[in-house]
């Protein structure tokens, strides 16, 4: 079920792997509708991480509510689940294949947090929702990026694309 009054969207779903892709598509479509295309990638990545956490950790139910809300110049993305246990950020070892979700949320967002509720908890993050050109939105570093090299700008990336020869 989707409710959309003004700049608010709520989706109720089961946090199952087959549904996470659908949730990303809903988030992408909603942000396009609100003309916030520059936020699609970081919001979809954050939603993927939050829903994966519900799938992996929430008990007894994987039922959750995904909420998008734009207020003034900020997009807030939140996931409500029925498990009262609060998540913890942990430092995953380089050999581990999971355990970086909340650290990734912290890195891609302006702010984030967790709050207990009577029937579970809410994990949320915010992104700046100012109408900006895509190159002005903060770039989320990829896991293979070196922390010692500055991230390429949009102009650098366009120049690389133009200089790449195909064939």
HELIX and SHEET records of a PDB file:
HELIX    1   1 UNK A   17  UNK A   33  1                                  17    
HELIX    2   2 UNK A   37  UNK A   39  5                                   3    
HELIX    3   3 UNK A   40  UNK A   57  1                                  18    
HELIX    4   4 UNK A  101  UNK A  108  1                                   8    
HELIX    5   5 UNK A  134  UNK A  136  5                                   3    
HELIX    6   6 UNK A  154  UNK A  163  1                                  10    
SHEET    1   A 6 UNK A   2  UNK A   3  0                                        
SHEET    2   A 6 UNK A   8  UNK A  14 -1                                        
SHEET    3   A 6 UNK A  63  UNK A  71 -1                                        
SHEET    4   A 6 UNK A  74  UNK A  81 -1                                        
SHEET    5   A 6 UNK A 120  UNK A 128 -1                                        
SHEET    6   A 6 UNK A 111  UNK A 117 -1                                        
END                                                                             
